[in-house]
C-alpha cells in the first residue's frame, strides 16, 4: 500500500467532541495509524488514518497514513483549528497540514440497546476464550464465568477485582464497586492497561443495558463518578478512553458487538468480535471481556441480600451461577429474571 507524503491532507470526519476554536497543541505520541496531540486543557486529540475507527475527539483523514514514518516526535508543536491543523515535524521536514474545512462533524450516537440472544452471546464467549488462549492474555473470560483458574499472578489480580466489581453491582454496594475499581484502574501493562480496557467494556455494557431499570441507571452513573476520580492512576491515553466510556460514548467496535448481540437478522457477530479483538495486543480482547461480563452483571436485578461475604468456592455473581453452568446467559435462576 502506498502512503501519502508531504502534501496537504484532507479530513473526512471530525468527532463529536472535537473542540471548536483555535489553540496550540503538542505531539503526545505517535503510532502507525494514529497521532495523539495534547491540548492546553489536558485533552488528547487524535489524527487518524483513513482505515481507523472514528473517535469522539478524533480527526479521521481521507488518506491512509503511516504516522510513524512522517518524522514526528513527542513534543513537536502545532496549531489545532476546526478548519485546519498545522503540525511541525522534526528532522527538518515541512509542517504537516490537514484541511478540515469540508470534514463532516459526527453526532454522538446513543448506546445501542443490548439484545438478549443468549445462544449467540454464548457462542461469542466460547470464541473469545479461544482468541484469549491464542494471545496468552492475562485477563480471561472463563474465570469470570466458571471456576477456571486465572492465568498467572496478573490474571488472578484482574479476575479477583473484576469479580468483586460484579458482586458489588449485584449487591448495589457502591463502596465495594469503588474498591474494585481502585484495583482495576491502571492495572496491567502497556498504554491502555487491561484493567482499564475491561472497564471500558463493562461501562459499554451498562449503558447498552440502560433499560435495566432506574436502580441500575443510578448505580451506573454514581460508579462513573467514582472511576472519574481514579483516572490519575493510569496513562493519559487510557484515561482519555475511560472518560469517553464513563460518559456513555461507546466505541464503534464495541457498539458493533452490542448490535451483533441482538437477534436481528444479518448481524455479523463473528466479524464484530474479531474486529474488536484486533485492537492492540490484548486491548480489544480485554474490552470484550468487560463487555460480556458486564452484559450479565447489569442484566441481573440488584439483590437485597448481599453476596459479598459469601466465602464459598465460586466468586461469581449469584445471578449467573446457573446460567454459566450450561454456558447459556439467559438460563439463570428464575428468581433473578426480570
Secondary structure by P-SEA (a helix, b strand, c coil): cccccccbbbbcccccccccbbbbbccccccccbbbbbccccbbbbbccccccccccbbbbccccccccccccccbbbbbcccbbbbbbcccccbbbbbcccbbbbccccccccccaaaaaaaaaaaaaaaaaaacccccccccccccccccaaaaaaaaaaaaaaaaaaaccaaaaaaaaaaccccccccccaaaaaaaaaaaaaaaaccccaaaaaaaaaaaaaaaaacccccaaaaaaaaaaaaccccaaaaaaaaaaccccccaaaaaaaaaaaccccaaaaaaaaaaaaaaaaaccccccccccccccccccccccccccccccccccccccc
